[in-house]
Amino acid sequence: MLRVALCQLTSSADPEENLRLVRDWVAKAAGEGARVVVFPEATMARFGVRLAPLAQPVDGPWARAVADIAAEHDVLVVAGMFTPDGDRVRNTLLVTGLGEHRGYDKIHLYDAFGFRESDTVAGGSELVTVDVDGVTLGVATCYDVRFPELFQALADRGASAVALPASWGAGEGKREQWELLVRARALDSGTWVLACGQADPTASGVEVNPKAPTGIGYSTVADPFGNVPAQLGAAPDLLVADLDPAVAEKSRKATAVLANRVLGRS
């Protein structure tokens, strides 16, 4: 079993303030026995503000401070940040702790529902997996959830779980899409999906740019059969769950989706 925690919070525009949130929430999660602590996309700074002035490299002070927090509590932390890339930034997941310190740059950019992430963000291309206590964990970010081949590629690399930080855009039907997509990706890749979203700012009375994707909450753990053993509501909260990697293998044998793929197989 691998115990994981999803920290559903609302980021501010201040990286230092958000670093204090990371410190507090990691302590809570570690206190409940979590070995993997997942934060939302844009934990370093929320969407709806200029990102380039806030961006730092993965070996910069913000990420190193998160690494120190992870080391203090002997956990792996996954948290959304922004790293420099010329005139734009990269939407990066920091993966740090337990001997790891690296980034995953979001591959699929959110040029949808009237928002153009690619105007300010450069896309990545490399998949990332890490090993935690013998369990292989993949990572993906928000809009990536609409692309099943990414999750299947992570499964091909041995992932039995995928951490999915997000800052999901609000709107009609968007919660339903979020829940459907998270469950579908779990089922068609045979992985646990640890979908950790930004809390809904309105649940805390926080004013944000209404056009920016600043979160709806409803962080979800979906098992490899597409079931939902745990889910949060809209407000800030902590979700702790135990994952059995053997369920991933059972799902893949039962559905045979990975084995029976034809299109897209290399």
N, C-alpha and C positions, 0 to 999 in steps of 0.2 A: 504494500500500500504506500502511496505517496500523498501526504497531506499538503493541500494547497490553500491559499487564501486569495480572494479577490477583494481589492480595496476600492470600493465605489465612492469616489469623492468628487468635489467640484474644484477644479484648478482655478487659480487667479491668474492675473497677468504678470505676477511677480515670482521669478524663479526661486528666490530665497524663501519667500513665504511658502511656496509649494514644497521646497526641500524640508521645511519644518513639518509639513503634513506627512511627507514620506517617512521621516524619522518616527513620528508618533504612530502611524499606521503599521509600520514594520514591527515596532515593539509590541503592538497589540496582536498582530498575526503570529509572531514568534512565540508570544506567551500562550497561544492556543496550539502550539506544536507544529505550525506550518513550516515546511521546508522550501516551498516556492511561494513567493509573494508577488502577485500580479497587480499592477496599477493600470489606469486607463492610458490610452493615447493622449498626447498633449498634457501629460502630468507636469512637465517642466513649465509650461505656459499654455493657457487656453487659446483656442482659436478666436478670431475676431479682433486681434491686435497685430501690429507689425512684428513678424517673426524674425526677420534677418538680424535686427539689433540684439536679439536675445539668444541667438544660436551659439552653441559652443561645441567643440569637438568631443568625441567620446573619451579622450584623455584629458579633458578640461576640468575646471574646478567643480562644476555642478555634478558631473558624472562621477568624479572621484569621491565626492562627498557621499553620493549614493552607495558607491562601492564600500566606503568605510562603514556605513550603516549596515550593509549586508554582511560584512565581515564581523561586525560587533555581535550580530544576532545569529550568525552561522546559517544564513539562508541564501537562496538565489532570488534576486529581485529583477522583475521585468517592468520597465516603466518608459512611457513615451516622452521623448525629448526632440529637440531640433538641432541639427548639426549644419555647419556652413557648407555652401556649395556655390561659390561665385556670387552672382546677384540673387540667387535663390537659396533655399535651405533644403535639407533632406528631412523627411519625417521619419525619425529614427526610433527604434525600440532599443533602449539600453538593456543589456542582459549582463548582470554582474553578480558576483558572489560564488562561493564554492569552487574557486579556481578559475572562474570565467570572468572576462571583461571584454565585451564586444558589442557591436551594434547590428541591427537589422534595419535596412532602409526600405520603407514601404514601396512595394512594387506597383500596385494598382492605385493610381491617383484619383481622387474624388472629383472628377469632372462630370457631375450629374446633379439632377434636381436643382439646377440653376446656380451651382457652386463650381468654381474652377480652381481646384487645388494646384493644378499644374502651372498656374500663373506665378505662383510664389514658391513652389516645391518641385524639386527634381526627383524623378523616380529611381528606385533601386532595381537590382536584377539578381541578387544572390540570395539563395535560401539559407536559413540558419537553423541548426538544431544543436541542442546541448544535452549532456547526460547528467541526471540528478538521481543519485542513489540507485543506479541501474535502470532508470526509466529515461527513455529518449523523449525530449520535449522539443517540439517545433514552435515557431512563432510566426504570427501574421498580424496585420493591422487593419482594423475597421473595414474599409471598402474591399479589401482582399477577400472578405467572406463571400462575395458574390461570384468568386471564381473557383469552382470545385477542383480544377486541375492543380491548383497550388496546394491544397490540402492533401490531395492524393500524392503529389510529389513529395511532400513531407512524410507521408506514410511510407512511401517507397524507401525513404532514407531511414526508416526504423522508428519514426515517431509514433508513440501510442497516445500522445496528448499534444494539443496545440493551444498555446496561450494566445488569446485574441484581444489585445487592448483596443478600445474604440472610443470615439467621441461622436456618437451617432447623431445625425441630423434629425431634428423633430419635423413633424408634419403628418398629414392624414395618411394613415396606414403604415407609418414607418415602424411603430412598435411591432406590429404584426409581421412585417418583413424581417425585422431583426430576429424575432423568435423563430420564424420559419427557416431563415438562412442558417442560423447557428445550429439548429437541429439537423438540417439537411447536410451540412458539411460534416457533422459528426458521423452521420449514417453513411454517407457515400465515401468517406475516407476510413471508416472504422477507427476513429480516434475520439478520445475525450476532448471536448472543446471548452476551454476556460475563457469565456467571453466577458471581459471586464470593461464596463462602460463608464464614462463620466456620468455622475448623477445629474438629474434634471435640475438646472439652476433655479427654476421656479419653486421647486420643493423646499429650497433654503432661502427664498426671497432674494436671490442674487440676480442683478441686472446684467445682461450680456447682449452682445450684438445679435439681434433676432435673425439675421441672415446667415450667421455662422453656425456650423455644426457643433454645438456645445454640449450635447448629451441629452439622453432621455432616461438614464438609469436602466433598470431591469437586467443587471449583470446576471449571467446564466451559466450554469454548468450543465452541459449536455453529455450524456454517455455515448459510447460508440454504437448503440442501437437507436440513437435519436431521442431517448427519454430525457426528461429534465428532473434530476434528483434534487436540485437546489436552484433557487432564483431569488433575487432581491426585488424590491419595489423601486420607486422613483428617487427616493431620498438617499443621502449618503449613508453607507452601511458597510459592514464587513461580512463576507461569506467565507466560511471554512468548509472544505469538503475533502473526503478521502477518495483517491482514485486507485482502482485496481487495474493494472496494465493487462492482466489476463483477459479482461472483458474486451479489449481491443482485438485480441486474437480470436476470441469467440465470435465477435461480430464479423470479422473478415472471412472466417470459415463459413458462417451462416449465409451471408449475402453474396459472397464471391464476387463482389463488384470489382475489387482491385484485380483479381485473377482473370476476370472475364472481359476486361477492357479491350477494345479493338482500336477505335479512333484515338489518335494522340499518343499511341504507344511507340516508344523509340526502339 
